[in-house]
Amino acid sequence: MQLDAKIPQGDLAGKWDNCRFDNKLVNPANKRKFDVIVVGTGLAGASAAASMAELGYNVKSFCIQDSPRRAHSIAAQGGINAAKNYQNDGDSVFRLFYDTIKGGDFRAREANVYRLAQVSNNIMDHCVAQGIPFAREYGGTLANRSFGGAQVSRTFYARGQTGQQLLLGAYSSLMRQVAAGKVTIFPRREMMDLVVIDGKARGIIVRNLITGRLERYSANAVVLATGGYGNVFYLSTNAMACNVTAAWRAYKRGAGFANPCFVQIHPTCIPVHGDYQSKLTLMSESLRNDGRVWVPKQQGDTRNPADIPEQDRDYFLERKYPSFGNLVPRDVASRNAKEVCDEGKGVGETRLAVYLDFQEAINRDGLDLILKKYGNLFQMYEKITDADPSKEPMMIYPAIHYTMGGLWVDYQLQSTIDGLFVIGEANFSDHGANRLGASALMQGLADGYFILPYTIGNYLAQAGFDKQPVDDPAFNLVEEEVNERITGLLKNRDHNKAGTQPVDYYHRKLGAVVWDHCGMSRDKAGLTKALAKIPEIREEFYENVYIPGTGQELNQSLERAGRVADFLEFAEVMVLDALEREESCGCHLREESQTEEHEAKRDDDHYSHVAVWEYKGKNEQPALHKEPLRFENVTPSQRSYK
């Protein structure tokens, strides 16, 4: 496997312009001759499909839900970053770039991150033109609020519904192209495998989730916009349908998987409330603008929060990080919440929670103003917990949220397989070891609206017009392999065999192992234990998993089984990556490598690289490749938010 990042020549600010000028172009008439497959219809997938169709390409868009409007991007709450400097508080493209590089603990490429900051302002202009109802100041200008890891206000928002509004904007652009005949949407399809012919991505095999039939589609290029793999932990803030399958299939066909151990823990989630809970609910990071995080100073203090006076409260983030206070990055806030709970200061029935208190803000600004900012978030919290945040503090605890790792891509967003492009959360490219809040929406729309439409043309201009017919022997072979996997999963469907268990039983077991040993903190002993345990769960799964029904019908148990089967393989690579990286950086805290104050301690001499894993075959350990990270415009330093 050769890792060529294809970073353009020139100074940092000129690299993207140089790239676009050097890229080969496809003239308008020829664009009509190319077919492009886009898998996924979230912000990245919908914006990419709409933009490429607008340029003239013929796009096939595959949606796992019944409508692109149900993509998980709709769940994003707090906002989207852009370097507009509307507050005149010192923001700039370079400051957004620097905050993002620093927030990722210097484990991302400079060139990719700077390009992201550059196009952020274009995203805002485009979305405003679409009619996205961003919050506005009294005079009509767009409002901003602060997010973690920044000392400027650069986050644009639509109350706590920013992802929903942005997705509807991308969806409207997508449907315009559907009406124009340039995009064909295939709903309720799940990508089962990638077809690679002569080293190039030529098509996909999908399963129609309503009928169960397998279907074949070919194209000149394939784009994966399939989100992250946080559900490997079973409990996460991700939608239940989020999975690793599309990326994992591409990995097994030759795409490198980069930094799989970089998994973000979000600090403001509603705590776990039972053993049979299926997912967790995120409370937006924007709440930390006005909410103060605290715990009782004394261990085991069970008093009602209103009865605990100020002198008995520990506002631990404000105490430890006076410059950033409650707006430290997510990894820092999460580790500190875990630390105070480990010390016995946690609150609630499980003692695995901290308070997020709005009383001071309500007293200062009035309840009406606070509800204008966060009203729907307050309503959501009250509906789930039956507690009113305007009268008592929220209780929050960290949970799995976003995955910085993903398929490796070069500067053109192309994977190690020619013709396979990967965008949004499905790739690894922009966030390093920790994502700053409000940067996910920025990256998804940057990739889809303003980067991929330029870079995919460079590939197509050189690849030629030919595409493989779906009756090519390569399609036959891949479909046979998919059928074999499905048949293997259904072998216990008569339920007469003793010891069988449903899919979620094994998913929950896997989640417990990776959360305990590859969660907020990791150590060699725990990771080694996980590497021994995961194959045992996988073997038990294949031997005893019970799936009712058949493969020729709507069968959600079969859907989940296929995804869990891939999680059971992927988890091993994720843990292996965490074991190999014997340093701490961002979200990846190796207990053997931390400062006296329990902060991540990097080892730049040995680990300033992207770890890229190559599939070597069944029952074979994957090969590790390293892309060195070079910093010419910033100097890596110990992160400090004090």
Salt bridges, closest charged atoms under 4 A:
ASP17 OD1 - ARG20 NH2 2.47
ASP35 OD2 - LYS60 NZ 3.55
ASP35 OD2 - LYS467 NZ 3.10
GLU54 OE1 - ARG176 NH1 2.82
ASP66 OD1 - ARG70 NE 2.75
ASP91 OD1 - ARG154 NH2 2.77
ASP99 OD2 - ARG154 NH1 2.98
ASP105 OD1 - ARG602 NH1 2.78
ASP105 OD1 - ARG639 NE 3.68
ASP125 OD1 - LYS84 NZ 2.68
GLU190 OE2 - ARG563 NE 2.86
ASP193 OD2 - ARG253 NH2 2.92
ASP193 OD2 - ARG485 NH1 3.42
GLU215 OE1 - ARG189 NE 2.92
GLU285 OE1 - ARG288 NH2 3.42
GLU285 OE1 - ARG330 NE 2.40
ASP290 OD1 - ARG364 NH2 3.00
ASP290 OD2 - LYS373 NZ 3.32
ASP301 OD2 - ARG303 NH2 2.89
GLU310 OE2 - ARG313 NH1 3.44
ASP312 OD2 - ARG303 NH2 3.23
ASP314 OD1 - ARG319 NE 2.91
GLU318 OE1 - ARG292 NH2 2.79
ASP331 OD2 - ARG335 NH2 3.46
ASP331 OD2 - ARG639 NH2 2.37
GLU339 OE2 - LYS320 NZ 3.98
ASP342 OD2 - LYS338 NZ 2.84
GLU343 OE1 - LYS345 NZ 3.73
ASP357 OD2 - ARG313 NH1 3.33
GLU360 OE1 - ARG292 NH1 2.83
GLU360 OE2 - ARG364 NH1 4.00
ASP365 OD2 - ARG364 NH2 3.10
ASP410 OD2 - LYS6 NZ 3.50
GLU479 OE1 - ARG216 NE 2.54
GLU481 OE1 - ARG253 NH2 2.56
ASP504 OD1 - ARG560 NE 3.88
GLU536 OE1 - LYS533 NZ 3.71
GLU540 OE1 - LYS509 NZ 3.04
GLU543 OE2 - LYS497 NZ 2.69
GLU559 OE1 - ARG563 NH2 3.28
ASP566 OD1 - ARG249 NH2 2.40
GLU569 OE1 - LYS252 NZ 2.92
GLU572 OE1 - ARG538 NH1 2.86
GLU580 OE2 - LYS626 NZ 3.97
GLU583 OE1 - ARG107 NH2 2.98
GLU583 OE2 - ARG581 NH1 2.83
GLU592 OE1 - ARG590 NE 3.08
GLU597 OE1 - LYS642 NZ 3.64
ASP603 OD2 - HIS606 ND1 2.94
ASP604 OD1 - ARG107 NH2 2.88
ASP604 OD2 - ARG602 NH2 2.88
GLU614 OE1 - HIS625 NE2 2.66
GLU627 OE2 - ARG109 NE 2.70
